[in-house]
Amino acid sequence: MYKEKRFFPLIVVFICSLIGYISVVAQENSNIFDKVVIDAGHGGNKPGAIGSKYKEKDVTLAVAIKLWKLINENLKSVKVYYTRVIDQDIDLYKRSSIANKLNADLFLSIHCNSATNKAAGGTETYAMGLGKTDRNLEVAKKENAEILTENNAIQNYEGFDMNSPESDILMSLYQNAYLNNSLDFAAKIQSQYQKNVPFKNRGVHQANFVVLWKAAMPAVLTEIGFISNPKEEEYIGSEYGQWVIASCIFRAICEYRNKVDNLQEPVMSIEQLIPADVKEKERIRKENERLQSELAAKQLSEDSVQKEVTSNTVTQNSMQNNMRANDSVQNIQKTGSEVVYRIQFMSSPSKIAPNDNRLSGLEDVFSYQDNGTWKYTAGIFATQKEALEYQKKIKEKYADAFVVAFHNGKRITIVEAQRLQRK
Ligand SMILES: [Zn+2]
């Protein structure tokens, strides 16, 4: 009993100093970079810009979720929050107020650009400030337009009028304290896009976005590409493209954190960040794309061989079915040279009907006009030796049959053919 009384004041002092110590640590911790809020633009009945396949609200959410995963898995000391994880309509002012309540260190709003000119493209990232060009203002106006459909907009946005220069100036003052850090983070995002996303880098800009307005921390709005540009829409709508973009933003966050906290932690590469199955699917997609363009190129060259054959008045006999015709062209292709041999077995002052008995039983029949006479050949061979073999067979019916040569569909002498083949 006596002992307990004597130690009681000491215990009180110990507990008090422990509380003091914890609060000092907590205070210090609040200064380190450890909270990020990700805002997927638009949502619910506010789809944002609409492409031919995708809607902005779905693309921004898909990228936001991937970025959330990347931070959660790879940056354990940073807590990541989001303004929405479902297809949900949230007033613009509420998005930054979520970040303010959490006392976040960074606020990032993800959006897609759009333009009436389908060729317009590229990525750009904005911090708050007076828009320096008409286009900056236009982008901000488009993103701010949502407040027109919000309830109580006049109270929530203090009578903000997007067409009034006074409103614009007042608005730009709010983020001033965080401007340098916001611009720095925006530049880091753009630099990552430039290295890893196959779009034009439109750079870092300033304009007044309602969604960033009252964020009490560095805040940026990133436009990840033009949904109105078919190529960019395909990319930002794809799993792979979204992983690349999320990885770019993730790397920018790591670099920014290293800078503000004076750290030198390694930053994972895009290659390390994208899931293996996504990379594998992309590899297969690219391989298919390559094969398809190769096939298209081959088709093109076959078409040109065909054209040349006809332009040299060597017309394909219509008695042959299409299959046979294709085979012949492929035979020419197979030889690797444009010199081919055929067996000429007959000539006629007029064109012979395809179903004429004299043409029956012959392979690869071709006819061409020479000095007003129709000449008929059979077979198509890459070498003279093969042609001579077939000639024996034709001679059974046409004793005068002889070997003729063609170069790119044009009749040439055998000597010339041999000379060309020796090359
Ligand atoms: Zn948007």
Boltz pocket constraint, residues with backbone or C-beta under 6 A from the ligand:
constraints:
  - pocket:
      binder: B
      contacts: [[A, 41], [A, 42], [A, 48], [A, 49], [A, 56], [A, 110], [A, 111], [A, 112], [A, 143]]
      max_distance: 6.0
